[in-house]
Amino acid sequence: GGLDGLGEGGSTGSTAVPPSRDPGVPARLDFVGWLEGKGHRLRLLEGRVRVVSALSGECVCQAALERATHVADLRRAISEALGTPTIFQRLFRDGVELEDTSKLGRALDMARPEVTLIVDQTAPLERVRAGDIDLEREPHIRGHRGLALAAIERDGQQFAFAAPELRADHELALAAIEATKPGSPSPLAHAGEQLRSDRDVVL
């Protein structure tokens, strides 16, 4: 399913700690928000944010952030903790989807700092096709073949930013050549050595 690999046994990074052993114990906030005011900064919050799987209802990580002010900061911490690219994450609180630009202090219930995570790989594909995101700006998707192909079909120059193994992919190389505008650098300069000697690709 979309949340494969996101269980309690998944990898963790410096921004996450194992879920509480007692689910009845409220999680503390573990992010620090900062408020600009009168020439100085005021520390707002410290604690942990529970991230719950929408499928299982289980806590998949407790994200800890430093100087976090917006939902986008929480999304990045989840990416580091679970390895889930930020663009695949949909975060909800009480059924309402959270926007990146929303401030954490307003987006979360401070008495119960918990968000629900849905991993959605379909929405990013549409965003890639629309040109809203690409391989250059989103390193996390460079190894995702479907998203890389969509980006390359839209702009052949995106081939240069694909993961090395995808730059050795025959189909992606041909798509890059076809999508490259006249007068633009050849994407084959970034292709794997074997592809550069492939007559089907070169010709």
TORNU-262284 format. One record per residue: y, z, x of N, C-alpha, C, CB in turn; residue in one letter. Coordinates in steps of 0.2 Angstrom, whole numbers. Glycine has a CB too. Layout:
BEGIN
MARLO;Y;Z;X;Y;Z;X;Y;Z;X;Y;Z;X;A
...
//
This chain:
BEGIN
MARLO;-6;0;4;0;0;0;6;0;4;0;6;-5;G
MARLO;12;0;1;18;0;5;20;6;9;24;-1;0;G
MARLO;16;11;8;17;17;12;12;19;16;18;23;7;L
MARLO;8;14;18;2;15;23;5;17;29;-2;8;24;D
MARLO;2;22;33;4;25;39;10;30;39;6;19;43;G
MARLO;12;31;32;18;36;32;15;43;30;22;33;27;L
MARLO;9;44;30;7;51;29;8;56;34;-1;51;27;G
MARLO;6;62;33;7;68;37;5;67;44;5;74;34;E
MARLO;0;62;45;-3;61;51;1;56;55;-10;59;51;G
MARLO;6;53;52;10;48;55;14;50;61;15;44;50;G
MARLO;16;45;65;20;47;71;27;50;69;21;41;76;S
MARLO;29;55;73;36;58;72;40;57;78;35;65;70;T
MARLO;46;57;77;51;56;83;55;63;83;56;50;82;G
MARLO;60;63;87;64;68;89;68;70;82;69;67;94;S
MARLO;69;66;78;73;68;72;68;70;66;76;61;69;T
MARLO;62;72;67;58;74;62;54;80;64;54;69;59;A
MARLO;52;84;59;47;90;61;42;89;56;51;97;61;V
MARLO;36;92;57;30;92;52;32;95;45;24;96;55;P
MARLO;30;93;40;32;96;33;30;103;33;28;92;28;P
MARLO;33;107;29;32;114;28;24;115;26;37;118;23;S
MARLO;21;120;28;14;121;26;14;124;19;11;126;31;R
MARLO;19;127;17;19;130;10;24;126;6;22;137;10;D
MARLO;22;121;2;26;117;-2;31;121;-7;22;112;-6;P
MARLO;29;127;-8;34;131;-12;40;134;-9;30;137;-15;G
MARLO;40;133;-2;46;135;2;51;130;2;44;137;9;V
MARLO;57;131;-1;62;126;-1;64;124;6;69;129;-4;P
MARLO;65;118;7;67;115;14;74;116;15;65;107;15;A
MARLO;76;118;21;83;119;23;85;112;25;83;124;29;R
MARLO;92;111;24;95;105;27;95;106;35;102;105;24;L
MARLO;94;100;38;94;100;45;98;94;48;86;99;48;D
MARLO;103;93;44;108;88;46;115;92;47;109;82;42;F
MARLO;119;89;51;126;92;51;131;87;49;127;94;59;V
MARLO;135;89;44;140;84;42;147;86;44;140;84;34;G
MARLO;151;82;45;158;83;48;163;81;44;158;80;55;W
MARLO;168;85;43;174;83;38;180;83;43;174;89;33;L
MARLO;184;78;42;190;77;46;195;81;42;192;70;47;E
MARLO;199;85;45;204;89;42;209;93;46;201;94;37;G
MARLO;215;91;45;221;95;49;219;95;56;221;102;46;K
MARLO;217;90;59;217;89;66;211;92;69;223;92;70;G
MARLO;206;94;65;200;97;68;194;96;63;201;105;69;H
MARLO;188;97;66;182;95;62;179;101;60;177;91;66;R
MARLO;176;101;54;173;107;51;166;105;50;176;109;44;L
MARLO;161;110;52;154;109;51;152;111;44;150;113;57;R
MARLO;149;106;41;147;107;34;140;110;33;148;101;30;L
MARLO;136;107;35;129;108;33;124;108;39;126;103;28;L
MARLO;119;112;39;113;112;44;107;114;40;114;118;49;E
MARLO;102;110;42;95;111;38;91;105;39;96;113;31;G
MARLO;86;104;34;82;98;34;82;95;28;74;100;36;R
MARLO;80;88;28;80;84;21;73;82;21;85;78;21;V
MARLO;70;84;15;63;82;14;63;75;11;60;87;8;R
MARLO;58;71;14;57;64;12;50;64;9;58;59;18;V
MARLO;50;62;2;44;62;-2;42;55;-4;45;66;-8;V
MARLO;35;54;-3;32;47;-5;33;46;-12;25;47;-2;S
MARLO;35;40;-14;35;39;-22;28;38;-24;40;33;-23;A
MARLO;24;36;-20;17;35;-23;13;41;-23;13;30;-18;L
MARLO;13;45;-18;9;51;-18;12;58;-20;6;52;-11;S
MARLO;19;58;-20;23;64;-21;22;69;-15;20;67;-27;G
MARLO;19;67;-10;19;71;-4;25;71;1;12;70;0;E
MARLO;26;76;4;32;76;9;29;72;15;34;83;11;C
MARLO;32;66;17;30;62;23;34;64;29;31;55;21;V
MARLO;39;67;28;43;70;34;49;74;32;45;64;39;C
MARLO;51;78;37;58;81;35;62;79;41;56;89;36;Q
MARLO;67;75;39;72;72;43;77;76;45;75;65;40;A
MARLO;78;77;52;84;81;55;89;76;58;81;86;60;A
MARLO;95;77;56;101;73;58;106;77;61;103;69;52;L
MARLO;109;74;66;115;77;69;121;73;67;114;78;77;E
MARLO;127;77;65;133;74;64;132;68;59;136;71;70;R
MARLO;128;69;54;126;64;49;131;65;43;119;65;46;A
MARLO;134;60;41;139;60;35;137;56;29;146;58;38;T
MARLO;133;51;30;132;46;25;124;45;24;135;40;26;H
MARLO;122;42;19;115;40;17;112;36;23;114;37;10;V
MARLO;116;31;26;114;27;31;112;31;37;120;22;33;A
MARLO;114;37;38;112;41;44;105;44;42;117;47;45;D
MARLO;104;46;36;98;48;34;92;43;35;98;51;27;L
MARLO;94;37;33;90;31;33;87;29;40;93;25;30;R
MARLO;92;30;45;90;29;52;86;34;54;97;29;56;R
MARLO;87;40;52;82;46;54;75;45;52;85;53;52;A
MARLO;75;42;46;68;41;43;65;35;47;69;39;35;I
MARLO;69;30;49;66;25;53;63;27;59;71;20;54;S
MARLO;67;32;63;64;35;69;58;39;68;70;39;72;E
MARLO;58;43;62;52;47;61;46;44;59;54;52;56;A
MARLO;47;39;55;41;35;52;40;28;54;42;35;44;L
MARLO;44;26;58;44;19;60;45;14;55;37;18;63;G
MARLO;48;16;49;49;11;44;56;8;44;48;15;37;T
MARLO;57;2;45;64;-1;46;68;1;40;63;-9;46;P
MARLO;74;2;42;79;4;37;80;0;31;86;5;40;T
MARLO;79;-7;32;80;-12;27;74;-12;22;81;-19;30;I
MARLO;68;-9;24;63;-8;19;63;-2;15;56;-8;23;F
MARLO;68;3;16;68;9;13;73;9;7;71;14;18;Q
MARLO;70;11;1;74;13;-5;74;20;-6;71;8;-11;R
MARLO;79;23;-6;80;31;-7;82;33;-13;84;34;-1;L
MARLO;79;37;-17;81;39;-23;82;47;-24;76;37;-29;F
MARLO;86;49;-28;87;56;-30;87;57;-37;93;60;-26;R
MARLO;83;60;-40;82;61;-48;83;54;-51;88;65;-50;D
MARLO;79;49;-48;79;42;-51;85;38;-50;78;43;-59;G
MARLO;90;40;-46;96;36;-45;95;34;-37;102;40;-46;V
MARLO;96;27;-36;95;25;-30;102;26;-26;94;17;-30;E
MARLO;101;28;-19;106;30;-15;109;24;-11;104;36;-10;L
MARLO;115;24;-11;118;18;-7;120;21;0;125;16;-10;E
MARLO;120;16;5;121;18;12;128;22;13;121;12;16;D
MARLO;133;19;9;140;22;10;141;28;7;145;17;7;T
MARLO;136;31;3;137;37;-1;137;43;4;132;38;-6;S
MARLO;141;48;3;141;54;8;136;58;6;148;57;7;K
MARLO;133;61;11;127;65;10;128;71;5;124;68;16;L
MARLO;134;74;6;136;80;3;136;79;-5;143;83;5;G
MARLO;138;73;-7;138;71;-14;132;68;-16;144;66;-15;R
MARLO;128;64;-12;122;61;-14;116;66;-15;120;56;-9;A
MARLO;116;71;-11;110;76;-11;112;82;-15;108;77;-4;L
MARLO;107;85;-18;107;92;-21;106;97;-15;102;93;-27;D
MARLO;112;100;-14;111;105;-8;106;111;-9;118;108;-6;M
MARLO;105;112;-15;100;117;-17;93;115;-16;101;120;-24;A
MARLO;92;108;-17;85;105;-16;86;99;-12;82;104;-23;R
MARLO;87;99;-6;89;93;-2;82;88;-1;92;94;5;P
MARLO;81;84;-6;75;80;-6;77;73;-9;70;84;-10;E
MARLO;74;68;-5;74;61;-7;67;58;-8;79;57;-2;V
MARLO;67;53;-13;61;50;-14;61;43;-10;59;49;-21;T
MARLO;56;41;-7;56;35;-3;51;30;-6;54;37;5;L
MARLO;54;24;-7;50;18;-9;50;13;-3;52;15;-16;I
MARLO;45;11;0;45;5;5;44;-1;1;39;6;10;V
MARLO;49;-5;2;50;-12;-2;51;-17;3;55;-12;-7;D
MARLO;46;-22;4;47;-27;9;49;-34;5;41;-29;12;Q
MARLO;50;-34;-1;52;-40;-5;60;-41;-5;50;-40;-12;T
MARLO;63;-35;-6;71;-36;-6;73;-38;1;74;-29;-8;A
MARLO;71;-36;6;73;-38;13;72;-46;14;70;-35;19;P
MARLO;67;-49;11;66;-56;12;71;-60;8;59;-58;9;L
MARLO;73;-58;2;79;-61;-1;85;-60;3;80;-58;-8;E
MARLO;86;-55;6;92;-54;10;93;-58;16;93;-46;12;R
MARLO;87;-59;19;86;-63;25;88;-71;23;79;-63;28;V
MARLO;85;-73;17;86;-79;15;93;-81;13;81;-81;9;R
MARLO;96;-75;11;104;-76;9;108;-76;15;105;-71;4;A
MARLO;105;-74;21;109;-73;27;113;-66;27;114;-78;27;G
MARLO;111;-62;23;114;-55;23;112;-51;30;113;-51;17;D
MARLO;106;-52;32;103;-49;38;99;-54;42;99;-43;36;I
MARLO;99;-53;48;95;-58;52;92;-54;58;100;-63;55;D
MARLO;89;-58;62;85;-55;68;89;-52;73;80;-60;71;L
MARLO;95;-55;74;100;-53;79;103;-46;77;106;-58;80;E
MARLO;104;-45;71;107;-39;69;102;-33;67;112;-40;63;R
MARLO;96;-35;66;91;-30;64;85;-31;68;89;-32;56;E
MARLO;85;-27;74;79;-28;79;73;-26;76;81;-23;85;P
MARLO;73;-21;71;66;-19;68;62;-24;64;68;-13;63;H
MARLO;65;-30;63;62;-35;59;60;-41;63;66;-38;53;I
MARLO;61;-40;70;60;-46;74;52;-47;75;63;-45;81;R
MARLO;48;-42;74;41;-44;75;38;-45;68;38;-38;78;G
MARLO;41;-45;62;39;-46;56;39;-54;55;43;-42;50;H
MARLO;33;-57;54;32;-64;54;36;-67;48;25;-66;54;R
MARLO;34;-64;42;37;-67;36;45;-67;36;35;-63;30;G
MARLO;48;-61;38;55;-61;39;58;-65;44;57;-54;40;L
MARLO;54;-66;50;57;-70;56;57;-77;54;52;-69;62;A
MARLO;51;-79;50;51;-86;48;57;-88;43;44;-88;45;L
MARLO;58;-83;39;64;-84;34;70;-85;37;64;-79;29;A
MARLO;71;-81;42;78;-81;46;78;-87;50;78;-75;51;A
MARLO;73;-90;53;73;-96;57;73;-102;53;66;-96;61;I
MARLO;70;-102;47;71;-108;43;78;-108;40;67;-107;36;E
MARLO;82;-103;40;89;-103;38;93;-105;44;91;-97;35;R
MARLO;92;-103;50;96;-104;56;91;-105;62;101;-99;57;D
MARLO;90;-111;65;85;-111;70;87;-107;76;85;-118;72;G
MARLO;93;-105;77;95;-101;83;92;-94;83;103;-101;84;Q
MARLO;90;-92;77;87;-85;76;81;-85;80;86;-84;69;Q
MARLO;78;-90;81;71;-91;85;72;-87;92;69;-98;87;F
MARLO;78;-87;95;79;-83;101;78;-76;100;86;-85;104;A
MARLO;79;-73;94;79;-66;94;72;-63;91;84;-64;89;F
MARLO;67;-68;90;61;-66;87;57;-62;93;57;-72;85;A
MARLO;52;-58;91;48;-55;96;44;-60;100;43;-50;92;A
MARLO;43;-58;106;40;-63;111;33;-66;108;38;-59;117;P
MARLO;29;-62;104;23;-65;102;25;-70;96;18;-60;99;E
MARLO;30;-70;93;32;-75;88;35;-81;91;37;-71;83;L
MARLO;38;-80;97;41;-86;100;36;-90;103;46;-83;105;R
MARLO;29;-88;103;24;-92;105;20;-94;99;19;-87;109;A
MARLO;23;-94;93;20;-96;87;22;-103;85;22;-91;81;D
MARLO;17;-107;85;18;-115;84;22;-116;78;11;-118;83;H
MARLO;20;-113;72;24;-114;66;31;-112;66;20;-111;60;E
MARLO;32;-106;69;39;-104;70;43;-108;74;39;-97;72;L
MARLO;40;-111;80;44;-115;84;46;-122;81;39;-117;90;A
MARLO;41;-125;77;43;-131;73;48;-130;68;36;-133;70;L
MARLO;48;-124;65;53;-122;60;60;-121;63;51;-116;56;A
MARLO;60;-119;69;66;-118;73;69;-124;75;65;-113;79;A
MARLO;65;-129;77;67;-136;79;70;-139;73;61;-140;82;I
MARLO;67;-139;67;69;-142;61;75;-139;58;63;-142;56;E
MARLO;76;-133;59;82;-130;56;88;-130;61;81;-122;55;A
MARLO;87;-132;67;93;-132;72;97;-138;71;90;-133;79;T
MARLO;104;-136;71;109;-141;69;110;-146;75;115;-138;67;K
MARLO;112;-152;74;113;-157;80;118;-154;84;115;-164;77;P
MARLO;117;-155;91;122;-152;95;121;-145;97;129;-153;93;G
MARLO;117;-141;94;116;-134;95;110;-134;101;113;-130;89;S
MARLO;110;-128;105;105;-128;110;98;-128;107;106;-121;114;P
MARLO;94;-131;111;87;-131;109;83;-124;108;83;-136;113;S
MARLO;80;-122;103;77;-116;103;71;-116;107;75;-115;96;P
MARLO;68;-121;110;63;-121;114;64;-118;121;60;-128;115;L
MARLO;70;-117;122;72;-113;129;69;-106;128;79;-113;130;A
MARLO;68;-104;122;66;-97;121;58;-97;119;70;-93;116;H
MARLO;55;-102;119;48;-103;117;44;-100;122;46;-110;114;A
MARLO;38;-98;120;33;-96;125;31;-102;130;26;-94;122;G
MARLO;28;-101;136;27;-106;141;22;-111;138;24;-103;147;E
MARLO;17;-109;134;12;-114;132;15;-118;126;6;-110;129;Q
MARLO;19;-116;122;23;-120;117;27;-125;121;27;-116;113;L
MARLO;30;-124;126;35;-128;129;31;-134;132;39;-125;135;R
MARLO;24;-134;133;20;-139;135;16;-142;130;16;-137;141;S
MARLO;17;-140;124;14;-143;118;17;-149;116;14;-137;112;D
MARLO;14;-155;116;17;-161;114;19;-161;107;12;-167;115;R
MARLO;15;-158;102;17;-158;95;24;-155;94;12;-154;91;D
MARLO;25;-150;98;32;-146;98;37;-150;102;31;-139;101;V
MARLO;36;-152;108;41;-155;112;43;-162;109;38;-156;119;V
MARLO;39;-165;106;40;-172;103;43;-171;96;34;-176;104;L
//
